[in-house]
Amino acid sequence: MINITEIPRFQEFTLEGVRFVSPDDTLNAVSNREAYLLDVREPNETSVEAVKLPDVLYLPMSLIEDRLAEIPKDKLVITACPGGIRSVRVANVLFNNGFTNIASLDGGLNLWKARVLPYEYNLGKGSIYGTKPPKPDYKSLFEGSKLDVTRIGTKK
C-alpha cells in the first residue's frame, strides 16, 4: 500500500491539490509496478544522473503542458526533481488538467539519494550505481587558464 500524505514531511514547498509520497514508499511502489516515477528534470540533468528502474518516465518540466497526453493515467504518477519544487509545480499542473492519481516525491531526488536508494551517475566512463560521484579534479579543469589553481581543493 502506498502511503500518500496531504502535507509534506521532508520539504516546505507545496501547492494546492498536491499530495506527497516518501522516497521509500515511492521506491516500493515503482519497483512493484504500482506507480510511475515521472522525472521532470531537463535532459542535461538526466544525462548526468538518473533513477534506473522500470516505470521511470523522463519528461522535462519545460515540455509538460505540450505533452500531457504522453503521461499515463492507469496508475499513480509520482513527480520528481532534485528538491521537490519543480515536481510540486508539475503535480499541480497535472492536477489542474484533470489528473487525479498524482503525487510528488516528498523531499525530491536529493532525499532519495541521501537515503542511498537506486541511482546512477553517468561519468562518461560507465556509471556508478548508488554511490556518490568522485570529487572532480579541479586542477585539470583549469589547465591552461590564467587562474592560480595550485590551492584549489587544499585546506588553508
RAKA-V434526 format. One record per backbone hydrogen bond with DSSP energy under -0.5 kcal/mol. NH is the residue of the N-H (numbers start at 0). CO is the residue of the C=O. If there is no record, write none. Layout:
nh: {NH/NH}
co: {CO/CO}
This chain:
nh: {2/3/4/17/19/20/21/25/26/27/28/29/30/31/32/33/34/35/36/37/37/38/38/39/39/44/45/46/47/48/49/51/52/55/56/56/58/58/60/62/63/63/65/66/66/69/70/71/75/76/77/78/78/79/87/88/89/90/91/92/93/94/95/96/96/97/98/101/102/103/104/105/105/107/108/109/110/111/112/113/114/115/116/119/120/121/121/122/122/127/129/129/137/140/141/141/142/144/148/151/153}
co: {0/1/19/14/4/103/2/21/22/23/24/25/26/27/29/28/28/75/54/35/77/36/56/37/79/41/41/42/44/44/119/49/50/52/36/54/38/56/39/59/59/60/62/62/63/66/67/69/33/100/35/76/102/37/83/84/85/86/87/88/89/90/91/92/93/94/93/99/76/18/78/20/103/104/80/81/106/107/108/109/110/112/111/49/127/47/119/120/125/120/118/127/135/136/137/138/139/141/146/148/150}
